[in-house]
């Protein structure tokens, strides 16, 4: 593979797989941009296994647990494709090319990303086996930690690598949880009807879920205060602004923001 041209290819796949994170990743400086793009693609590769509609939960559990163990040692492409064996023909490009995304990571940051990916795979496996049945606030915290809060922690470690400044871990988790809580609110009916899954704890109303999202987005706002690097600040600002505005739109009874509102937000966050 032509390593020189590879980051461009990674950005192509990133653009095809993520509307939320492609633009903020482009705000980052070169080395960090490639690191975060690779990290996102690695997380997305795992996520596609967890989310796949045609796979039984027990199979998801087995595969994700094996992938979690694989991340604990130097990555073996052959072993990975063997693990994917029974589902390989169902998986998208981003999942099949996991080994490529690992190759794009600067060596200094690879251990951090592999540790996070291993932990994320484990957590996703656990919740797939439980059919994502959330009963308590603790369950919701646990699930949102593995699928989003953990990403906040990983990114904070990457910010430390780039700038030497390490944001608060609890606030980093809150940042990820806040974004995930907004997604849960937005997809609540769809998850219930199409997947028979509810991420809402027993006895909670939709208002309780809004409160949970607001509480974690407040931590995300606090998290922002510890970041003094402009490109990292821009990266963090956009998903957070979109989450806040989406929450407000839903509170007014709309399903989501309009495309024009999203474009306006992208312009707004780039103005100091």
Secondary structure in CASP SS format (residue, H / E / C, confidence):
PFRMAT SS
TARGET T0000
AUTHOR 0000-0000-0000
METHOD secondary structure of the structure
MODEL  1
X C 1.00
X C 1.00
X H 1.00
X H 1.00
X H 1.00
X H 1.00
X H 1.00
X H 1.00
X H 1.00
X H 1.00
X H 1.00
X H 1.00
X H 1.00
X H 1.00
X H 1.00
X H 1.00
X H 1.00
X C 1.00
X H 1.00
X H 1.00
X H 1.00
X H 1.00
X H 1.00
X H 1.00
X H 1.00
X H 1.00
X C 1.00
X C 1.00
X C 1.00
X H 1.00
X H 1.00
X H 1.00
X H 1.00
X H 1.00
X H 1.00
X H 1.00
X H 1.00
X H 1.00
X H 1.00
X H 1.00
X H 1.00
X H 1.00
X H 1.00
X H 1.00
X H 1.00
X H 1.00
X H 1.00
X H 1.00
X H 1.00
X H 1.00
X H 1.00
X C 1.00
X C 1.00
X C 1.00
X C 1.00
X C 1.00
X H 1.00
X H 1.00
X H 1.00
X H 1.00
X H 1.00
X H 1.00
X H 1.00
X H 1.00
X H 1.00
X H 1.00
X H 1.00
X H 1.00
X H 1.00
X H 1.00
X C 1.00
X C 1.00
X C 1.00
X C 1.00
X C 1.00
X C 1.00
X H 1.00
X H 1.00
X H 1.00
X H 1.00
X H 1.00
X H 1.00
X H 1.00
X H 1.00
X H 1.00
X H 1.00
X H 1.00
X H 1.00
X H 1.00
X H 1.00
X C 1.00
X C 1.00
X H 1.00
X H 1.00
X H 1.00
X H 1.00
X C 1.00
X H 1.00
X H 1.00
X H 1.00
X H 1.00
X H 1.00
X H 1.00
X H 1.00
X C 1.00
X C 1.00
X H 1.00
X H 1.00
X H 1.00
X H 1.00
X H 1.00
X H 1.00
X H 1.00
X H 1.00
X H 1.00
X H 1.00
X H 1.00
X H 1.00
X H 1.00
X H 1.00
X H 1.00
X H 1.00
X H 1.00
X H 1.00
X H 1.00
X H 1.00
X H 1.00
X H 1.00
X H 1.00
X C 1.00
X C 1.00
X C 1.00
X C 1.00
X C 1.00
X C 1.00
X C 1.00
X H 1.00
X H 1.00
X H 1.00
X H 1.00
X H 1.00
X H 1.00
X H 1.00
X H 1.00
X H 1.00
X H 1.00
X H 1.00
X H 1.00
X H 1.00
X H 1.00
X H 1.00
X H 1.00
X H 1.00
X H 1.00
X H 1.00
X H 1.00
X H 1.00
X H 1.00
X H 1.00
X H 1.00
X H 1.00
X H 1.00
X H 1.00
X C 1.00
X C 1.00
X C 1.00
X C 1.00
X C 1.00
X H 1.00
X H 1.00
X H 1.00
X H 1.00
X H 1.00
X H 1.00
X H 1.00
X H 1.00
X H 1.00
X H 1.00
X H 1.00
X H 1.00
X H 1.00
X H 1.00
X H 1.00
X H 1.00
X H 1.00
X H 1.00
X C 1.00
X H 1.00
X H 1.00
X H 1.00
X H 1.00
X H 1.00
X H 1.00
X H 1.00
X H 1.00
X C 1.00
X C 1.00
X C 1.00
X C 1.00
X C 1.00
X C 1.00
X C 1.00
X C 1.00
X C 1.00
X C 1.00
X H 1.00
X H 1.00
X H 1.00
X H 1.00
X H 1.00
X H 1.00
X H 1.00
X H 1.00
X H 1.00
X H 1.00
X H 1.00
X H 1.00
X H 1.00
X H 1.00
X H 1.00
X H 1.00
X H 1.00
X H 1.00
X H 1.00
X C 1.00
X C 1.00
X C 1.00
X C 1.00
X C 1.00
X H 1.00
X H 1.00
X H 1.00
X H 1.00
X H 1.00
X H 1.00
X H 1.00
X H 1.00
X H 1.00
X H 1.00
X H 1.00
X H 1.00
X H 1.00
X H 1.00
X H 1.00
X H 1.00
X H 1.00
X H 1.00
X H 1.00
X H 1.00
X H 1.00
X H 1.00
X C 1.00
X C 1.00
X C 1.00
X C 1.00
X C 1.00
X C 1.00
X C 1.00
X H 1.00
X H 1.00
X H 1.00
X H 1.00
X H 1.00
X H 1.00
X H 1.00
X H 1.00
X H 1.00
X H 1.00
X H 1.00
X C 1.00
X C 1.00
X C 1.00
END
